[in-house]
């Protein structure tokens, strides 16, 4: 499994300007991570970089092949460092956006 934090998209930057959110605040709202899922239906540890337990919700913003990314229900609990997801497809590469919890 490989991961690479990705910068906020231009769309997120435009939303930041519209709502008077600074770039630093935008980073705090969420983090995108590039994930390489290997074997199908196998839990993958994903370092999310948020420093807190993210919302138990995520958005897949990119996939290189068809597949479904899903929660590793009953698997390892998420923490301030890592989230755990599965994919139903072999060798899917995806960008997953994790969000900070509500205050």
ABEGO torsion letter per residue (X at the ends): XBBBBBBBBAAAAAAAAAAGBBAAAAAAABBBBBBBBBBBGBBBBBBAGAGBBBBBBBBBABBABBEBBBBBBGBBBBBAABBBBBBABBGBBBBBBBBBBBX
